[in-house]
Amino acid sequence: MRSPLVAIEGLSKTFRNGTLALDRLDLTVAPGAFLSLLGPSGCGKSTLLRIIAGLTPPSSGRVAWSEGGLEGRIGFVFQEPTLMPWASVWENAYLPLRLAGLARPAAAPRIDATLAALGLAGFEHVYPRELSGGMKMRVSIARALVTEPRLLLLDEPFAALDELTRFKLNEDLLRLWQAHGWTVIFVTHSVFESVFLSNRILVLTKRPGRVAADVAIDLPYPREGGLRTEAAYAERCRAVSALLAEAAR
């Protein structure tokens, strides 16, 4: 068996107001996994993601990385695109590389290839105010991917999008994940989205978040839109829905 990319051991988080968000959570994530975190609102999914990213410290427990760590190799996509409104699509995608000290000529091939892979070729000089919600999210994802992450963290990135746009971005994300071999941890409230995307789903209890179920999704890849009408997909959605309902109680 391959060593886990990240191991979370006895992780708890209590906020200053006394709210216990996560309670003694254990989790290992294998390289190349597509893991979805699913649970009731307020169960600590986003908090867990931020702790893994190093944006929020845990109150107890630890996050242990594989040998060598992942410094500079984590991409984070937030629920809102958080783009710079005064900067073009290209400049928004360039931001993390500029902050890392990479000159424009060296960064340009990577940025151009990433924008093209996300369907943004021809939009390089467009500003965020001229983009739809789905296109803004594509730019946000591109900004995370130009760093060539080993671990990609996504915090409900498609929650505010219409269903057709969400379906298309789900399929594009899977295509890129298979092509590049990242490890993905994806936060969602949608059972249907989690089953479509993931090879593993972690169901958390209501606050404080604990592991209620750890489910392998054995549907084969590549997964395309037609999967959503298949009986095997519906069966797994029903099973995960039942686990989520139990966790919410």
C-alpha positions as CSV (number, residue, x, y, z in Angstrom):
1,M,0.0,0.0,0.0
2,R,1.2,3.5,-0.8
3,S,1.9,5.8,2.2
4,P,-0.8,8.4,2.7
5,L,-0.2,11.9,1.3
6,V,-1.7,13.3,4.5
7,A,-2.7,11.8,7.8
8,I,-5.0,13.6,10.3
9,E,-4.7,12.3,13.8
10,G,-7.0,13.1,16.7
11,L,-7.9,16.5,15.2
12,S,-10.2,18.8,17.2
13,K,-11.0,22.5,16.8
14,T,-12.6,24.8,19.3
15,F,-13.2,28.4,18.4
16,R,-12.8,31.3,20.7
17,N,-16.5,31.5,21.4
18,G,-16.4,28.0,22.8
19,T,-17.9,26.3,19.7
20,L,-16.4,22.8,19.2
21,A,-16.4,22.4,15.4
22,L,-14.4,19.1,15.1
23,D,-13.9,16.4,17.7
24,R,-11.0,13.8,17.6
25,L,-11.2,13.3,13.9
26,D,-8.9,10.7,12.2
27,L,-8.3,10.6,8.4
28,T,-5.7,9.4,5.9
29,V,-5.8,10.4,2.3
30,A,-3.9,8.4,-0.3
31,P,-2.0,10.0,-3.2
32,G,-4.3,10.4,-6.2
33,A,-7.6,10.1,-4.2
34,F,-10.7,12.1,-5.0
35,L,-12.2,12.5,-1.5
36,S,-15.4,14.4,-0.9
37,L,-16.4,15.7,2.6
38,L,-20.2,15.5,3.1
39,G,-22.2,16.4,6.1
40,P,-24.8,18.7,7.6
41,S,-24.3,22.5,7.6
42,G,-22.0,23.6,10.3
43,C,-20.4,20.2,10.8
44,G,-16.8,21.5,10.3
45,K,-16.1,20.5,6.6
46,S,-14.8,23.9,5.7
47,T,-12.9,24.2,9.0
48,L,-11.2,20.9,8.3
49,L,-10.2,22.0,4.8
50,R,-8.7,25.2,6.2
51,I,-6.7,23.3,8.8
52,I,-5.3,21.0,6.1
53,A,-4.3,24.1,4.1
54,G,-2.6,25.6,7.1
55,L,-4.9,28.6,7.2
56,T,-6.4,27.7,10.6
57,P,-4.6,26.0,13.5
58,P,-6.1,22.9,15.2
59,S,-6.8,23.1,18.9
60,S,-5.4,19.6,19.3
61,G,-4.2,16.7,17.2
62,R,-2.1,17.0,14.1
63,V,-1.8,17.0,10.4
64,A,1.1,14.8,9.2
65,W,2.4,15.0,5.6
66,S,4.2,12.4,3.6
67,E,8.0,12.7,3.5
68,G,9.1,16.1,2.2
69,G,5.8,17.8,3.0
70,L,3.7,19.9,0.5
71,E,5.0,23.4,1.1
72,G,3.9,25.5,-1.9
73,R,2.1,22.5,-3.5
74,I,-1.4,23.0,-2.2
75,G,-4.1,24.7,-4.3
76,F,-7.2,26.1,-2.6
77,V,-10.4,27.0,-4.4
78,F,-12.9,28.9,-2.2
79,Q,-16.7,29.0,-2.4
80,E,-16.5,32.5,-3.9
81,P,-14.1,33.2,-6.8
82,T,-12.4,36.1,-4.9
83,L,-10.9,37.5,-8.1
84,M,-9.2,40.8,-8.3
85,P,-11.8,43.0,-10.2
86,W,-9.2,45.4,-11.6
87,A,-7.1,42.6,-13.1
88,S,-7.7,40.6,-16.3
89,V,-8.3,36.8,-16.4
90,W,-4.6,36.3,-17.3
91,E,-3.4,38.6,-14.5
92,N,-5.7,36.8,-12.0
93,A,-4.2,33.5,-13.0
94,Y,-0.7,34.9,-12.8
95,L,-1.1,36.2,-9.2
96,P,0.2,33.1,-7.2
97,L,3.2,32.8,-9.6
98,R,4.0,36.5,-9.3
99,L,3.9,36.2,-5.5
100,A,6.3,33.2,-5.8
101,G,8.7,35.4,-7.8
102,L,8.2,33.7,-11.2
103,A,8.7,36.2,-14.1
104,R,6.0,36.6,-16.7
105,P,8.0,35.0,-19.6
106,A,8.6,31.9,-17.5
107,A,5.0,31.8,-16.2
108,A,3.3,32.5,-19.5
109,P,3.3,28.9,-21.0
110,R,1.9,27.4,-17.8
111,I,-0.8,30.1,-17.5
112,D,-1.8,29.8,-21.2
113,A,-2.0,26.0,-21.0
114,T,-4.1,26.1,-17.8
115,L,-6.5,28.7,-19.2
116,A,-7.0,26.7,-22.4
117,A,-7.6,23.5,-20.4
118,L,-10.4,25.2,-18.5
119,G,-12.1,26.6,-21.6
120,L,-10.7,30.2,-21.1
121,A,-8.7,30.6,-24.2
122,G,-9.7,33.8,-25.8
123,F,-10.7,35.3,-22.5
124,E,-7.2,36.2,-21.3
125,H,-7.8,40.0,-21.4
126,V,-11.4,40.0,-20.1
127,Y,-12.2,41.4,-16.7
128,P,-14.2,39.5,-14.0
129,R,-17.2,41.9,-14.3
130,E,-17.6,40.7,-17.9
131,L,-17.8,37.0,-16.9
132,S,-20.6,34.7,-15.9
133,G,-20.5,33.0,-12.5
134,G,-19.3,29.7,-14.1
135,M,-16.5,31.5,-16.0
136,K,-15.4,33.3,-12.8
137,M,-15.1,30.0,-11.0
138,R,-13.0,28.6,-13.9
139,V,-10.6,31.5,-13.4
140,S,-10.5,30.7,-9.7
141,I,-9.7,27.1,-10.4
142,A,-7.0,28.1,-13.0
143,R,-5.4,30.3,-10.4
144,A,-5.1,27.3,-8.1
145,L,-3.8,25.0,-10.8
146,V,-1.0,27.2,-12.3
147,T,1.0,26.4,-9.1
148,E,1.0,22.7,-10.2
149,P,-0.3,21.5,-6.8
150,R,-0.1,18.0,-5.5
151,L,-3.1,18.5,-3.3
152,L,-6.1,20.5,-4.5
153,L,-8.7,21.6,-1.9
154,L,-12.1,22.8,-3.1
155,D,-14.6,24.3,-0.7
156,E,-18.1,24.1,-2.3
157,P,-16.8,25.8,-5.5
158,F,-20.0,25.1,-7.5
159,A,-22.7,25.6,-4.9
160,A,-23.9,29.0,-6.3
161,L,-24.0,27.9,-10.0
162,D,-27.0,26.7,-12.0
163,E,-27.3,23.0,-12.5
164,L,-26.1,22.7,-16.1
165,T,-23.0,24.8,-15.4
166,R,-22.3,22.8,-12.3
167,F,-22.6,19.5,-14.2
168,K,-20.2,20.8,-16.9
169,L,-17.6,21.9,-14.3
170,N,-17.9,18.6,-12.5
171,E,-17.0,16.8,-15.7
172,D,-14.2,19.2,-16.5
173,L,-12.7,18.8,-13.0
174,L,-12.7,15.0,-13.3
175,R,-11.0,15.2,-16.7
176,L,-8.2,17.4,-15.4
177,W,-7.9,15.3,-12.2
178,Q,-7.4,12.1,-14.3
179,A,-4.9,13.9,-16.6
180,H,-2.7,15.4,-13.8
181,G,-3.0,12.9,-11.0
182,W,-3.7,15.4,-8.2
183,T,-5.0,14.4,-4.8
184,V,-8.4,16.2,-4.3
185,I,-10.4,17.0,-1.2
186,F,-13.7,18.4,-2.2
187,V,-16.3,19.9,0.2
188,T,-20.0,19.7,-0.9
189,H,-23.5,19.6,0.5
190,S,-24.7,17.6,-2.6
191,V,-24.9,13.8,-2.4
192,F,-25.3,13.6,-6.1
193,E,-22.2,15.7,-6.8
194,S,-20.1,13.7,-4.3
195,V,-21.1,10.4,-5.8
196,F,-20.4,11.6,-9.3
197,L,-17.0,13.0,-8.6
198,S,-15.4,10.9,-5.8
199,N,-13.8,7.5,-5.3
200,R,-14.3,8.0,-1.6
201,I,-16.8,10.0,0.5
202,L,-16.3,10.9,4.2
203,V,-19.6,11.6,5.9
204,L,-19.4,13.8,9.0
205,T,-21.8,14.0,11.9
206,K,-23.6,17.3,12.8
207,R,-21.4,19.6,14.9
208,P,-19.0,18.7,16.4
209,G,-17.8,16.9,13.3
210,R,-16.8,13.3,13.7
211,V,-16.5,10.6,11.1
212,A,-19.9,8.9,10.7
213,A,-19.1,6.9,7.6
214,D,-16.2,6.3,5.1
215,V,-17.6,5.1,1.8
216,A,-15.8,3.8,-1.3
217,I,-17.5,4.7,-4.6
218,D,-16.6,2.0,-7.0
219,L,-18.1,3.4,-10.2
220,P,-15.5,3.3,-13.0
221,Y,-13.7,6.3,-14.4
222,P,-14.0,8.2,-16.7
223,R,-17.4,9.4,-15.6
224,E,-19.5,11.4,-18.0
225,G,-22.9,13.0,-18.0
226,G,-24.7,9.8,-18.9
227,L,-23.7,8.2,-15.6
228,R,-26.3,10.4,-13.8
229,T,-29.1,8.4,-15.4
230,E,-27.7,4.9,-14.6
231,A,-29.1,2.6,-12.0
232,A,-25.7,2.0,-10.3
233,Y,-25.3,5.8,-9.8
234,A,-28.8,6.1,-8.3
235,E,-28.2,3.1,-6.0
236,R,-25.0,4.7,-4.5
237,C,-26.8,8.1,-4.2
238,R,-29.5,6.4,-2.1
239,A,-27.0,4.6,0.1
240,V,-25.0,7.8,0.7
241,S,-28.2,9.8,1.3
242,A,-29.2,7.3,4.0
243,L,-25.8,7.6,5.7
244,L,-26.1,11.4,5.6
245,A,-29.5,11.3,7.1
246,E,-28.3,9.1,9.9
247,A,-25.3,11.4,10.5
248,A,-27.6,14.4,10.8
249,R,-29.5,12.7,13.6
